[in-house]
Amino acid sequence: MSLRIEEITPQHNRKAFDCGVTELNDFLQKQARQKAAKNICKTFVACQVSAPETIIGYHTLTGYSVTTPPTHRDYKKYPHPLNAVKLARLAVDQSQQGQRLGERLLINAICRTVMAAQQVSAIGLFVDPMTPEVVPFYEQYGFLPAKPDDPSNLEMWLPIKTCVEISKTVEC
């Protein structure tokens, strides 16, 4: 499948997207473009080259401030908030689920995190999995618990060093 991942525009058909999760569908259909225009967050959509207006998946990135530094050796001694990138949303249309599009969107988000960290400080990519069932998806790429002392907190993060390593092994 020839795929393009690009920033959302008015030409993209948001109404037809359905990932099976109302909250993620509603965000794409009602808020993504407006928030991107106001620089609140940026949404990147995946479309097949043969159908450039049809969104088959998306991810949303935003800036993030880590007020409690992760228990990672590189950041333990920093008492102030640290900058990071937040993967606020990642969704794949039901018609494309099970075809590794989620992986391609995640890799794209990791590559964009590396590009951002080259311009401004960012210690890594953070994500809040919606359910515990999603955690293994992120773990396979090296995501770590952001708060390992609190097992009820699902927040995870991928250190910038790992993001850079991943970006070197894939086509960004």
Buried (B, 14 or more C-beta within 10 A) or exposed (E): EEBEBEEBEEEBBBEEBBBEBEEBBEBBBEBBBEBBEEEEBBBBBBBEEEEBEBBBBBBBBBBBEBEEBBEBEEBEEEEEEBBBBBBBBBBBBEEBBEEEBBBBBBBBBBBBBBEBBEEEEBBBBBBBBBEEEBBEBBEEBBBBBBBEEEEEEBBBBBBBEBBBBBBEEEEE
